[in-house]
């Protein structure tokens, strides 16, 4: 069954590339941008943890983009992976850009704490709604330094004694490479 699913998804992706690909003889502008950030998530079930974020954006015009975003918290007792499709609106103010964004996806968290009889080993998967704003300083035409404040809404229900986690806040610093 998984092999059929992979082949089907691969075929659909190949068909989408053929249909949406550039016409022969026409040059297309690069409309993709990429971002990478590091920072911290606070308010998680393991308090404050290190975080890494990666994103890609397809620009429909200079002010609007959509694309995937992955947020990883791989260190310590908590391993948290979140994936979302995100829409961004880019307010361009000379050397600065203000970029509010919102998305929807899913998050998986796994907490392993302690050893022996008191050991905690719990995990859960939930919906994921990232809401935030990024301030970018445009260093060059294609490179920007970014600072992001993001509120992550979800409903992770970890076994007792950990409990429920519905919100964490991320502060991230990184780079944006635009088209």
Steps between C-alpha positions, in 0.01 A plus 500: 500500500769763585678429170181572303453825694858613425463415130166682480637812671810491278283477190283791612810710571645419156169591332487831692853588391417429134174698510638796699847501341627785284407511134776417255709805410368728777724609787339501843603716793606323818198528729628289791641628827647307793550567870684349794471603865626393843357601834290384790153360571360597839194357671551143378443197722879504560514878574730692260676302226730566203321525163590497131268617223526450123265648243447537127283761333350521154440868416183568300605866499751700708248540783347151537655156543399152611705194586594232749658561841662247733569578866728259688578483870756215503690557824447393859221277628248635247506424129239703316448513123242732344414534132265759350398669179544873560376815321702821540430862407814713450477872587812648340625822666829594328766299692252328733224248437218418739357154426192376688419133440254224585488132422351162573657157538586240761744456789643191670661516844689227685615546859744257666603607848684311775579134547379213712151470650433879484587524131269705277467386138203658324413643159211649304413645159269797453390771259739795477420866430802734485418873524773759502692791363850535360709817479761482223794727430575487127884474491515445122239462230468125569621464863321617815572455872182398683353502850176305553245488780262205458206369701445128447147376572446127541339244731768258618364270769792337678437225756497594871685650675596722202150603390372710212698750289302747286741788430870563469680813389803505270762772467722432199791672324618418150535573131265532203611443142247652262443492126 
